[in-house]
């Protein structure tokens, strides 16, 4: 025998009548006429197989069956209300989980403030943060491993959208004992002949090209000393005396006693940071993150 299904409207009508114990007042609360309310209660009683209320002139009371059903009815209504609220929150971009990739150097600039502002505005959203190079983020976006990328020098990729959120100048990264560290501004040409600590092309091809462009415009090809995937490592290798570098200005937030960061001249090239997402993504969490990022100064 099939199990009878209880309708939410009937359970709601039952719970309201159980509180009011008066058909007229219950119907008014429900915004319906009294006859439809009576019909809903009769249908519910038919499904239960027993009366849920005793009815007498001027008096309505719960039966034993009604008293047994009432807590379960309230619990079911509360569960449905909570589920509906959660579904609305996800659809509105106010709850759920968003997966964000970021380039390591952004931990020194825009990332902390952006994540803090987003979390403060949408505390119910779970953020899964993954540190990735630019190239890995692009692949992860295409493969739907992440929902949004925060990356340096985003490539122009089919199916992806980019929006610049930061533009930075380059600075010279020098051992503090280096003679050029005594200067406030370092001519790029003065770095000719120095061993350079640079990113591998796989970690950031465009930012590497911008550094090479600065050197070539100054009349020399940089001599490779060491390679490092992250800017923190670049600074550490410079401090160790293994070379010099040119890096985005946010590298100055890496406080190493043996490293000096100096402005360069000419300062003709900048590096950009962008948010990147899939063009066809309709995830409301992504839309809300983009909105919050646009609010940030």
Secondary structure, 3 states (H helix, E strand, C coil): CCCCCCCHHHHHHHHHHHHHCCHHHHHHHHCCCHHHHHHHHHHHHHHHCCCCEEEECCEEEECHHHHHHHHHHHHHHHHHHHHHHHHHHHHCCCCEEEEEEECHHHHHCCHHHHHHHHHHHCCCEEEEEEECCHHHHHHHHHCCCCCEEEEECCCCCCCEEEEEEEEEEEEEEEECCCHHHHCCEEEHHHHCCCEEEECCCCCCHHHHHHHHHHHHHCCCCCEEEEECCCHHHHHHHHHCCCCEEEEEHHHHHCCCCCEEEEEEECCCCEEEEEEEEECCCCCHHHHHHHHHHHHCC
